[in-house]
Amino acid sequence: MIMKITARKAVDPIIATLLLIAIAVAAGIIVYVYVNSLAGGLTNGGGQQVSQQIQLEAYAFNTAGTGTGQVVDIFMKNVGGSAVTINAIYFDGTALVEWTPTAGTYAQYMMVPNSGQSCFAAVPSSATYTFTTSVSSGTGTAAACTGGPTTCTATNFCFNTASGQTETLTLNAQGTNQILVGLNAVATSGTSHTIKIVTATGGQSVFTVTAGRTG
């Protein structure tokens, strides 16, 4: 008896090609979805940092015309989409000490030191001030921001804010405030200095200011 052997035909080349294309497309879709999901997760994870942006609007870095200290007046705006709270301020890498507020309000007079600590106060952007001597300071001494009160003198002059100003460490979205800085020494005119703002969530904003100028 003779056995008849029948050869099976291979899959048509066109069908094989279509199957390969389908597999490649499916793999591409899977990779795209994975990468897109990963990118979205990274964006959302950093969203808080992106939404918290403090911008320098203007500053004045001048002597007060008296004494041995120096002052910097900074206007800032939160251009992000969520509120930020200032946790620390650094001048050339050295932390500034906040003038002591009482129940959330600064004293009318804040002494600019001529040694020791350099000071800052975060006040509303609408706050105005002059420099004064020969009055009892509300807070601060020749070497500290948290001492006092002592007498404002020609050597240790004071910010006079006309009345006690509300401590304004938190800036709402699109909100503004003003930072008054009292330095314990006079910087050389024309020299550049850095001011770093650190928020309660760890965000950082760094600005450059020039002694003897406004910007």
PyRosetta script that sets phi, psi and omega in degrees:
from pyrosetta import init, pose_from_sequence

init()
pose = pose_from_sequence("MIMKITARKAVDPIIATLLLIAIAVAAGIIVYVYVNSLAGGLTNGGGQQVSQQIQLEAYAFNTAGTGTGQVVDIFMKNVGGSAVTINAIYFDGTALVEWTPTAGTYAQYMMVPNSGQSCFAAVPSSATYTFTTSVSSGTGTAAACTGGPTTCTATNFCFNTASGQTETLTLNAQGTNQILVGLNAVATSGTSHTIKIVTATGGQSVFTVTAGRTG")
pose.set_psi(1, 131.4)
pose.set_omega(1, -177.8)
pose.set_phi(2, -96.4)
pose.set_psi(2, 125.4)
pose.set_omega(2, 177.7)
pose.set_phi(3, -86.7)
pose.set_psi(3, 136.0)
pose.set_omega(3, 179.3)
pose.set_phi(4, -98.8)
pose.set_psi(4, 119.7)
pose.set_omega(4, -179.7)
pose.set_phi(5, -97.8)
pose.set_psi(5, 125.3)
pose.set_omega(5, -179.8)
pose.set_phi(6, -107.2)
pose.set_psi(6, 122.6)
pose.set_omega(6, 178.8)
pose.set_phi(7, -81.7)
pose.set_psi(7, 131.1)
pose.set_omega(7, 177.3)
pose.set_phi(8, -80.4)
pose.set_psi(8, 136.9)
pose.set_omega(8, 179.6)
pose.set_phi(9, -77.9)
pose.set_psi(9, 141.7)
pose.set_omega(9, 177.2)
pose.set_phi(10, -68.8)
pose.set_psi(10, 159.5)
pose.set_omega(10, 177.8)
pose.set_phi(11, -60.9)
pose.set_psi(11, 139.0)
pose.set_omega(11, -178.9)
pose.set_phi(12, -53.8)
pose.set_psi(12, 132.1)
pose.set_omega(12, -178.6)
pose.set_phi(13, -54.6)
pose.set_psi(13, -33.6)
pose.set_omega(13, -179.5)
pose.set_phi(14, -66.6)
pose.set_psi(14, -43.0)
pose.set_omega(14, 178.8)
pose.set_phi(15, -64.4)
pose.set_psi(15, -41.1)
pose.set_omega(15, 178.8)
pose.set_phi(16, -60.6)
pose.set_psi(16, -42.0)
pose.set_omega(16, 178.9)
pose.set_phi(17, -62.9)
pose.set_psi(17, -43.0)
pose.set_omega(17, 179.6)
pose.set_phi(18, -63.2)
pose.set_psi(18, -39.3)
pose.set_omega(18, 178.2)
pose.set_phi(19, -63.3)
pose.set_psi(19, -42.2)
pose.set_omega(19, 178.3)
pose.set_phi(20, -63.2)
pose.set_psi(20, -41.0)
pose.set_omega(20, 177.7)
pose.set_phi(21, -63.3)
pose.set_psi(21, -42.6)
pose.set_omega(21, 180.0)
pose.set_phi(22, -62.5)
pose.set_psi(22, -42.1)
pose.set_omega(22, 178.6)
pose.set_phi(23, -63.6)
pose.set_psi(23, -42.5)
pose.set_omega(23, -179.7)
pose.set_phi(24, -64.0)
pose.set_psi(24, -41.9)
pose.set_omega(24, 179.5)
pose.set_phi(25, -64.5)
pose.set_psi(25, -43.6)
pose.set_omega(25, 179.7)
pose.set_phi(26, -61.7)
pose.set_psi(26, -42.6)
pose.set_omega(26, 178.9)
pose.set_phi(27, -63.7)
pose.set_psi(27, -39.7)
pose.set_omega(27, 178.8)
pose.set_phi(28, -62.9)
pose.set_psi(28, -40.4)
pose.set_omega(28, 179.5)
pose.set_phi(29, -64.3)
pose.set_psi(29, -42.4)
pose.set_omega(29, 179.4)
pose.set_phi(30, -61.2)
pose.set_psi(30, -45.0)
pose.set_omega(30, 179.3)
pose.set_phi(31, -63.3)
pose.set_psi(31, -42.4)
pose.set_omega(31, -179.7)
pose.set_phi(32, -61.3)
pose.set_psi(32, -46.3)
pose.set_omega(32, -179.8)
pose.set_phi(33, -62.1)
pose.set_psi(33, -40.9)
pose.set_omega(33, -179.7)
pose.set_phi(34, -64.4)
pose.set_psi(34, -49.0)
pose.set_omega(34, -178.5)
pose.set_phi(35, -63.6)
pose.set_psi(35, -41.6)
pose.set_omega(35, -179.4)
pose.set_phi(36, -63.8)
pose.set_psi(36, -40.9)
pose.set_omega(36, 178.2)
pose.set_phi(37, -65.5)
pose.set_psi(37, -40.5)
pose.set_omega(37, 179.2)
pose.set_phi(38, -64.8)
pose.set_psi(38, -43.8)
pose.set_omega(38, 179.3)
pose.set_phi(39, -63.7)
pose.set_psi(39, -40.7)
pose.set_omega(39, 177.9)
pose.set_phi(40, -63.0)
pose.set_psi(40, -39.1)
pose.set_omega(40, 178.2)
pose.set_phi(41, -64.7)
pose.set_psi(41, -40.5)
pose.set_omega(41, 179.0)
pose.set_phi(42, -66.6)
pose.set_psi(42, -39.7)
pose.set_omega(42, 179.1)
pose.set_phi(43, -64.3)
pose.set_psi(43, -44.0)
pose.set_omega(43, 179.4)
pose.set_phi(44, -66.5)
pose.set_psi(44, -36.8)
pose.set_omega(44, -179.5)
pose.set_phi(45, -63.8)
pose.set_psi(45, -32.6)
pose.set_omega(45, -179.9)
pose.set_phi(46, -99.4)
pose.set_psi(46, 10.1)
pose.set_omega(46, -175.2)
pose.set_phi(47, -61.9)
pose.set_psi(47, -38.0)
pose.set_omega(47, -178.1)
pose.set_phi(48, -64.7)
pose.set_psi(48, -40.6)
pose.set_omega(48, 179.5)
pose.set_phi(49, -63.7)
pose.set_psi(49, -43.5)
pose.set_omega(49, -179.0)
pose.set_phi(50, -65.4)
pose.set_psi(50, -36.5)
pose.set_omega(50, -175.3)
pose.set_phi(51, -78.1)
pose.set_psi(51, -11.2)
pose.set_omega(51, 180.0)
pose.set_phi(52, -107.7)
pose.set_psi(52, 96.4)
pose.set_omega(52, -176.7)
pose.set_phi(53, -130.2)
pose.set_psi(53, 117.8)
pose.set_omega(53, 177.2)
pose.set_phi(54, -99.5)
pose.set_psi(54, 127.8)
pose.set_omega(54, -176.4)
pose.set_phi(55, -116.4)
pose.set_psi(55, 134.7)
pose.set_omega(55, 175.4)
pose.set_phi(56, -77.9)
pose.set_psi(56, 122.3)
pose.set_omega(56, 179.8)
pose.set_phi(57, -95.8)
pose.set_psi(57, -40.0)
pose.set_omega(57, -179.3)
pose.set_phi(58, -165.1)
pose.set_psi(58, 160.0)
pose.set_omega(58, 175.5)
pose.set_phi(59, -154.9)
pose.set_psi(59, 159.3)
pose.set_omega(59, 172.1)
pose.set_phi(60, -134.3)
pose.set_psi(60, 125.3)
pose.set_omega(60, -175.6)
pose.set_phi(61, -124.3)
pose.set_psi(61, 92.3)
pose.set_omega(61, -172.7)
pose.set_phi(62, -142.5)
pose.set_psi(62, 164.6)
pose.set_omega(62, 170.1)
pose.set_phi(63, -78.7)
pose.set_psi(63, 161.4)
pose.set_omega(63, 179.7)
pose.set_phi(64, -89.1)
pose.set_psi(64, 3.6)
pose.set_omega(64, -178.8)
pose.set_phi(65, 83.8)
pose.set_psi(65, 6.0)
pose.set_omega(65, -179.3)
pose.set_phi(66, -159.2)
pose.set_psi(66, 156.6)
pose.set_omega(66, 173.9)
pose.set_phi(67, 78.3)
pose.set_psi(67, -174.1)
pose.set_omega(67, -176.7)
pose.set_phi(68, -114.5)
pose.set_psi(68, 1.3)
pose.set_omega(68, 175.5)
pose.set_phi(69, -93.8)
pose.set_psi(69, -176.6)
pose.set_omega(69, 179.6)
pose.set_phi(70, -148.2)
pose.set_psi(70, 156.6)
pose.set_omega(70, -175.1)
pose.set_phi(71, -126.5)
pose.set_psi(71, 149.2)
pose.set_omega(71, 173.1)
pose.set_phi(72, -128.0)
pose.set_psi(72, 127.4)
pose.set_omega(72, 178.4)
pose.set_phi(73, -111.3)
pose.set_psi(73, 117.6)
pose.set_omega(73, -172.1)
pose.set_phi(74, -118.9)
pose.set_psi(74, 132.4)
pose.set_omega(74, 173.5)
pose.set_phi(75, -110.5)
pose.set_psi(75, 127.2)
pose.set_omega(75, -175.9)
pose.set_phi(76, -127.3)
pose.set_psi(76, 156.2)
pose.set_omega(76, 176.2)
pose.set_phi(77, -135.9)
pose.set_psi(77, 138.3)
pose.set_omega(77, 173.0)
pose.set_phi(78, -87.5)
pose.set_psi(78, 103.2)
pose.set_omega(78, -177.4)
pose.set_phi(79, -90.4)
pose.set_psi(79, 4.2)
pose.set_omega(79, 179.7)
pose.set_phi(80, -85.0)
pose.set_psi(80, -173.9)
pose.set_omega(80, -175.4)
pose.set_phi(81, -100.5)
pose.set_psi(81, 3.5)
pose.set_omega(81, 178.8)
pose.set_phi(82, -140.3)
pose.set_psi(82, 160.1)
pose.set_omega(82, -178.4)
pose.set_phi(83, -67.9)
pose.set_psi(83, 148.6)
pose.set_omega(83, 176.2)
pose.set_phi(84, -128.5)
pose.set_psi(84, 148.0)
pose.set_omega(84, 177.6)
pose.set_phi(85, -121.1)
pose.set_psi(85, 126.3)
pose.set_omega(85, -179.8)
pose.set_phi(86, -72.2)
pose.set_psi(86, 126.7)
pose.set_omega(86, -179.7)
pose.set_phi(87, -104.0)
pose.set_psi(87, -32.2)
pose.set_omega(87, -179.5)
pose.set_phi(88, -159.5)
pose.set_psi(88, 153.9)
pose.set_omega(88, 176.3)
pose.set_phi(89, -132.0)
pose.set_psi(89, 133.7)
pose.set_omega(89, -179.7)
pose.set_phi(90, -119.4)
pose.set_psi(90, 140.7)
pose.set_omega(90, 174.0)
pose.set_phi(91, -117.8)
pose.set_psi(91, 115.5)
pose.set_omega(91, -176.3)
pose.set_phi(92, 51.0)
pose.set_psi(92, 39.8)
pose.set_omega(92, 175.5)
pose.set_phi(93, 86.2)
pose.set_psi(93, -5.7)
pose.set_omega(93, 179.9)
pose.set_phi(94, -103.9)
pose.set_psi(94, 130.0)
pose.set_omega(94, -177.9)
pose.set_phi(95, -67.5)
pose.set_psi(95, 133.6)
pose.set_omega(95, 172.7)
pose.set_phi(96, -83.6)
pose.set_psi(96, 150.3)
pose.set_omega(96, 178.3)
pose.set_phi(97, -104.6)
pose.set_psi(97, 133.2)
pose.set_omega(97, -178.1)
pose.set_phi(98, -73.8)
pose.set_psi(98, 134.8)
pose.set_omega(98, 169.7)
pose.set_phi(99, -59.2)
pose.set_psi(99, 137.9)
pose.set_omega(99, -171.7)
pose.set_phi(100, -68.6)
pose.set_psi(100, 118.1)
pose.set_omega(100, 172.5)
pose.set_phi(101, -88.5)
pose.set_psi(101, 152.1)
pose.set_omega(101, 175.4)
pose.set_phi(102, -111.2)
pose.set_psi(102, 117.3)
pose.set_omega(102, -178.2)
pose.set_phi(103, 53.6)
pose.set_psi(103, 41.2)
pose.set_omega(103, 176.2)
pose.set_phi(104, 79.8)
pose.set_psi(104, 12.3)
pose.set_omega(104, -179.1)
pose.set_phi(105, -131.5)
pose.set_psi(105, 132.3)
pose.set_omega(105, 176.2)
pose.set_phi(106, -78.2)
pose.set_psi(106, 155.7)
pose.set_omega(106, 175.0)
pose.set_phi(107, -70.5)
pose.set_psi(107, 159.9)
pose.set_omega(107, 179.0)
pose.set_phi(108, -62.6)
pose.set_psi(108, -37.9)
pose.set_omega(108, -178.3)
pose.set_phi(109, -110.0)
pose.set_psi(109, 129.8)
pose.set_omega(109, 178.2)
pose.set_phi(110, -128.6)
pose.set_psi(110, 117.0)
pose.set_omega(110, -174.7)
pose.set_phi(111, -76.1)
pose.set_psi(111, 133.2)
pose.set_omega(111, 174.3)
pose.set_phi(112, -85.9)
pose.set_psi(112, 120.6)
pose.set_omega(112, -174.8)
pose.set_phi(113, -74.5)
pose.set_psi(113, 159.1)
pose.set_omega(113, 174.3)
pose.set_phi(114, -116.6)
pose.set_psi(114, 10.6)
pose.set_omega(114, 174.2)
pose.set_phi(115, -164.6)
pose.set_psi(115, 176.2)
pose.set_omega(115, 176.0)
pose.set_phi(116, 66.5)
pose.set_psi(116, -127.4)
pose.set_omega(116, -173.0)
pose.set_phi(117, -79.0)
pose.set_psi(117, 147.8)
pose.set_omega(117, 166.3)
pose.set_phi(118, -100.5)
pose.set_psi(118, 147.1)
pose.set_omega(118, -167.3)
pose.set_phi(119, -119.9)
pose.set_psi(119, 160.8)
pose.set_omega(119, 171.4)
pose.set_phi(120, -144.7)
pose.set_psi(120, 156.7)
pose.set_omega(120, 172.5)
pose.set_phi(121, -138.2)
pose.set_psi(121, 134.2)
pose.set_omega(121, 177.6)
pose.set_phi(122, -100.8)
pose.set_psi(122, 111.3)
pose.set_omega(122, -174.1)
pose.set_phi(123, -126.1)
pose.set_psi(123, 166.2)
pose.set_omega(123, 177.6)
pose.set_phi(124, -58.9)
pose.set_psi(124, 150.4)
pose.set_omega(124, -179.0)
pose.set_phi(125, -64.4)
pose.set_psi(125, -20.3)
pose.set_omega(125, -179.2)
pose.set_phi(126, -83.1)
pose.set_psi(126, -7.6)
pose.set_omega(126, -176.9)
pose.set_phi(127, -66.9)
pose.set_psi(127, 139.2)
pose.set_omega(127, 176.8)
pose.set_phi(128, -119.3)
pose.set_psi(128, 162.4)
pose.set_omega(128, -177.3)
pose.set_phi(129, -155.4)
pose.set_psi(129, 162.3)
pose.set_omega(129, 168.7)
pose.set_phi(130, -132.4)
pose.set_psi(130, 174.5)
pose.set_omega(130, 175.3)
pose.set_phi(131, -106.2)
pose.set_psi(131, 141.1)
pose.set_omega(131, -174.4)
pose.set_phi(132, -140.2)
pose.set_psi(132, 159.1)
pose.set_omega(132, 174.1)
pose.set_phi(133, -136.0)
pose.set_psi(133, 172.0)
pose.set_omega(133, 175.0)
pose.set_phi(134, 62.0)
pose.set_psi(134, 32.0)
pose.set_omega(134, 171.8)
pose.set_phi(135, -134.4)
pose.set_psi(135, 164.3)
pose.set_omega(135, 178.2)
pose.set_phi(136, -79.0)
pose.set_psi(136, 123.1)
pose.set_omega(136, -177.8)
pose.set_phi(137, -73.0)
pose.set_psi(137, 150.5)
pose.set_omega(137, 176.9)
pose.set_phi(138, -78.1)
pose.set_psi(138, -31.5)
pose.set_omega(138, -179.2)
pose.set_phi(139, -160.7)
pose.set_psi(139, 154.5)
pose.set_omega(139, 177.4)
pose.set_phi(140, 97.3)
pose.set_psi(140, 154.5)
pose.set_omega(140, 176.2)
pose.set_phi(141, -136.0)
pose.set_psi(141, -172.8)
pose.set_omega(141, -179.4)
pose.set_phi(142, -62.3)
pose.set_psi(142, -24.6)
pose.set_omega(142, -175.2)
pose.set_phi(143, -129.6)
pose.set_psi(143, 4.0)
pose.set_omega(143, -176.0)
pose.set_phi(144, -145.3)
pose.set_psi(144, 153.8)
pose.set_omega(144, 179.2)
pose.set_phi(145, -95.3)
pose.set_psi(145, -19.8)
pose.set_omega(145, -172.7)
pose.set_phi(146, -103.5)
pose.set_psi(146, -1.5)
pose.set_omega(146, 180.0)
pose.set_phi(147, -89.1)
pose.set_psi(147, -162.7)
pose.set_omega(147, 176.4)
pose.set_phi(148, 95.1)
pose.set_psi(148, -175.5)
pose.set_omega(148, 2.0)
pose.set_phi(149, -79.5)
pose.set_psi(149, 150.8)
pose.set_omega(149, 172.9)
pose.set_phi(150, -131.1)
pose.set_psi(150, -179.0)
pose.set_omega(150, -175.3)
pose.set_phi(151, -89.6)
pose.set_psi(151, 128.6)
pose.set_omega(151, 175.3)
pose.set_phi(152, -68.4)
pose.set_psi(152, 130.1)
pose.set_omega(152, -176.9)
pose.set_phi(153, -129.1)
pose.set_psi(153, 177.3)
pose.set_omega(153, 177.6)
pose.set_phi(154, -62.4)
pose.set_psi(154, -32.3)
pose.set_omega(154, 178.8)
pose.set_phi(155, -81.3)
pose.set_psi(155, -39.4)
pose.set_omega(155, 179.4)
pose.set_phi(156, -117.2)
pose.set_psi(156, 80.8)
pose.set_omega(156, -177.2)
pose.set_phi(157, -77.5)
pose.set_psi(157, 167.1)
pose.set_omega(157, -176.4)
pose.set_phi(158, -126.8)
pose.set_psi(158, 148.1)
pose.set_omega(158, 163.5)
pose.set_phi(159, -69.8)
pose.set_psi(159, 132.4)
pose.set_omega(159, 171.0)
pose.set_phi(160, -114.4)
pose.set_psi(160, 105.9)
pose.set_omega(160, -176.1)
pose.set_phi(161, -92.0)
pose.set_psi(161, 15.0)
pose.set_omega(161, 176.6)
pose.set_phi(162, 74.0)
pose.set_psi(162, -34.3)
pose.set_omega(162, 173.9)
pose.set_phi(163, -160.2)
pose.set_psi(163, 167.5)
pose.set_omega(163, 178.5)
pose.set_phi(164, -60.0)
pose.set_psi(164, 132.9)
pose.set_omega(164, -177.7)
pose.set_phi(165, -104.1)
pose.set_psi(165, 142.7)
pose.set_omega(165, -179.5)
pose.set_phi(166, -70.1)
pose.set_psi(166, 132.8)
pose.set_omega(166, 174.8)
pose.set_phi(167, -62.9)
pose.set_psi(167, 123.4)
pose.set_omega(167, -173.6)
pose.set_phi(168, -125.0)
pose.set_psi(168, 70.4)
pose.set_omega(168, 179.9)
pose.set_phi(169, -84.3)
pose.set_psi(169, -22.1)
pose.set_omega(169, -179.2)
pose.set_phi(170, -100.8)
pose.set_psi(170, 127.6)
pose.set_omega(170, 176.3)
pose.set_phi(171, -111.1)
pose.set_psi(171, 121.0)
pose.set_omega(171, 174.9)
pose.set_phi(172, -70.1)
pose.set_psi(172, 166.3)
pose.set_omega(172, 177.0)
pose.set_phi(173, -54.3)
pose.set_psi(173, 128.6)
pose.set_omega(173, -177.4)
pose.set_phi(174, 66.5)
pose.set_psi(174, 13.7)
pose.set_omega(174, 179.2)
pose.set_phi(175, -86.7)
pose.set_psi(175, 161.7)
pose.set_omega(175, -179.4)
pose.set_phi(176, -127.1)
pose.set_psi(176, 159.3)
pose.set_omega(176, 169.4)
pose.set_phi(177, -154.4)
pose.set_psi(177, -179.6)
pose.set_omega(177, -176.7)
pose.set_phi(178, -130.0)
pose.set_psi(178, 134.5)
pose.set_omega(178, 178.0)
pose.set_phi(179, -111.0)
pose.set_psi(179, 119.5)
pose.set_omega(179, 175.1)
pose.set_phi(180, -96.9)
pose.set_psi(180, 123.5)
pose.set_omega(180, -178.2)
pose.set_phi(181, -116.6)
pose.set_psi(181, 128.8)
pose.set_omega(181, 174.8)
pose.set_phi(182, -111.7)
pose.set_psi(182, 110.0)
pose.set_omega(182, -178.7)
pose.set_phi(183, -89.9)
pose.set_psi(183, 146.8)
pose.set_omega(183, -175.9)
pose.set_phi(184, -84.2)
pose.set_psi(184, 3.6)
pose.set_omega(184, 177.7)
pose.set_phi(185, -155.0)
pose.set_psi(185, 161.0)
pose.set_omega(185, -179.6)
pose.set_phi(186, -90.1)
pose.set_psi(186, 126.2)
pose.set_omega(186, 177.1)
pose.set_phi(187, -82.1)
pose.set_psi(187, 147.8)
pose.set_omega(187, 179.6)
pose.set_phi(188, -65.3)
pose.set_psi(188, 130.9)
pose.set_omega(188, -178.4)
pose.set_phi(189, -57.2)
pose.set_psi(189, 133.7)
pose.set_omega(189, 178.8)
pose.set_phi(190, 93.3)
pose.set_psi(190, -9.9)
pose.set_omega(190, 179.5)
pose.set_phi(191, -81.5)
pose.set_psi(191, 147.3)
pose.set_omega(191, -179.2)
pose.set_phi(192, -96.0)
pose.set_psi(192, 145.1)
pose.set_omega(192, -177.7)
pose.set_phi(193, -141.0)
pose.set_psi(193, 152.2)
pose.set_omega(193, -179.0)
pose.set_phi(194, -106.0)
pose.set_psi(194, 141.4)
pose.set_omega(194, 173.1)
pose.set_phi(195, -121.8)
pose.set_psi(195, 122.9)
pose.set_omega(195, -179.6)
pose.set_phi(196, -113.6)
pose.set_psi(196, 128.1)
pose.set_omega(196, 176.9)
pose.set_phi(197, -105.1)
pose.set_psi(197, 125.5)
pose.set_omega(197, 177.7)
pose.set_phi(198, -113.6)
pose.set_psi(198, 128.3)
pose.set_omega(198, -178.8)
pose.set_phi(199, -90.9)
pose.set_psi(199, 170.4)
pose.set_omega(199, -178.6)
pose.set_phi(200, -64.4)
pose.set_psi(200, -22.9)
pose.set_omega(200, 180.0)
pose.set_phi(201, -95.8)
pose.set_psi(201, 5.7)
pose.set_omega(201, 177.3)
pose.set_phi(202, 94.5)
pose.set_psi(202, -1.1)
pose.set_omega(202, 176.9)
pose.set_phi(203, -67.4)
pose.set_psi(203, 148.6)
pose.set_omega(203, -177.9)
pose.set_phi(204, -131.2)
pose.set_psi(204, 138.6)
pose.set_omega(204, 173.7)
pose.set_phi(205, -130.5)
pose.set_psi(205, 129.7)
pose.set_omega(205, -176.5)
pose.set_phi(206, -119.5)
pose.set_psi(206, 131.2)
pose.set_omega(206, 179.7)
pose.set_phi(207, -124.1)
pose.set_psi(207, 155.4)
pose.set_omega(207, 174.4)
pose.set_phi(208, -113.4)
pose.set_psi(208, 130.6)
pose.set_omega(208, 178.6)
pose.set_phi(209, -126.2)
pose.set_psi(209, 155.3)
pose.set_omega(209, -176.5)
pose.set_phi(210, -119.2)
pose.set_psi(210, 127.9)
pose.set_omega(210, -177.3)
pose.set_phi(211, -62.5)
pose.set_psi(211, 138.0)
pose.set_omega(211, 178.0)
pose.set_phi(212, 81.2)
pose.set_psi(212, 8.4)
pose.set_omega(212, -176.4)
pose.set_phi(213, -130.8)
pose.set_psi(213, 168.9)
pose.set_omega(213, 170.3)
pose.set_phi(214, -120.3)
pose.set_psi(214, 158.0)
pose.set_omega(214, -177.9)
pose.set_phi(215, -160.6)
pose.dump_pdb("model.pdb")
